[in-house]
C-alpha cells in the first residue's frame, strides 16, 4: 500500500513539474511575442517618419520652385 501511495506521490510531483515547465514556456513565449511586436511597431514607425519626411521635402520643393508665367493664350484687355 505504501509503495502505491509513493507511486501516486511521484506521479503528482511529476505532473506539477510538467505544469510548471509549461507555464514557464508560455511566459517566455509571451515575452518573445511582445518583444517582436514592439520591434515591428518601432520599425514601422521609423519607416513612416522617414517616408513622411521625404514626402514633405518633395512637396515643399515643388511649392517653392514654382515660376509664375503668363499663359500664351492670355490677351490683355485694353
FENGICOR-V81994 format. One line per field, one symbol per residue. phi: phi as a letter, one per 30 degrees, with the letter a starting at -180 (. if undefined). psi: psi as a letter, one per 40 degrees, with the letter a starting at -180 (. if undefined). A space follows every 50 residues. Layout:
phi->???
psi->???
This chain:
phi->.ddddddddddddddddddddddddddddddddddddddddddddddddd ddddddddddddddcdcdbdddddbddc
psi->dddddddddddddddddddddddddddddddddddddddddddddddddd ddddddddddddddfhhhihidehhhh.
